Amino acid sequence: MKSMFTDNPTEVASSVAPEDLRCGDYVAVLSVVHEYPSFFWCGDSGLSPREEPVRLQFTEDDGTPLKIKAICLPFVFVKDANGKHRTLDIRLCRLARLSTDYAQKVWKTLRKTRRAEGASGTEEA
């Protein structure tokens, strides 16, 4: 079985600053910051003031390509390969710019997989 990825050189996604984002760019979420009230931490007021949120950064593990449709900083409106849209708040997430070649190959593969799942009726809930 021939792989469609064997002839391509390795590419590196690079973190991108908010002001460098452009409509049409392909990006992936590298990490997301979640904020929680400090009183969630066992009431230990020694860790942080009660009125200050606790910020935890989580690394994203899927790296799904997203295409930027519109930008109004700090918000970025994106679309995924399945046609779903969402808004990202870039104050709370770090983005990496993906190469167009890589992102388009992944999109094409994800769309084929999605169509095959939908046609066969084996899609999981």
C-alpha positions, 0 to 999 in steps of 0.5 A, a space after each residue: 500500500 502506497 502512502 501519500 505522505 512518503 515523498 514529502 519532506 518534514 515540515 515544522 509548524 511555527 507559533 504565530 503572533 496574533 498580529 501576523 494572522 491572515 484570513 485564509 491561513 491554516 492554523 492549529 491550536 497548540 495550547 489553551 488556557 483555562 481560568 478557574 476561580 481560586 476558591 476551587 482549590 480547597 479554599 487555600 487562600 495562601 496560593 492566590 487571592 480569592 478574587 484572582 482566577 487560577 490559570 492552567 495551560 493545557 496542550 492540545 493533542 490533535 493539531 487539527 488544521 483550522 482555516 481562518 475565515 475572519 479576524 477581529 482581534 482578539 477573536 479569530 473565526 475558523 472553520 474545520 475540515 468538517 465544515 464546523 465553525 467556531 470562534 477562538 479567543 487568542 488571549 486564551 490560546 496559542 496558535 501555530 501556522 501550518 503549511 498550506 500543503 500539509 493542511 490541505 492534505 489533512 483536510 482532504 483525508 478528514 473529509 473523505 473519512 467523514 463522508 465514508 463514515 456518514 455513508 456507511 452509517 457507522 459513525 459514532 455518537 
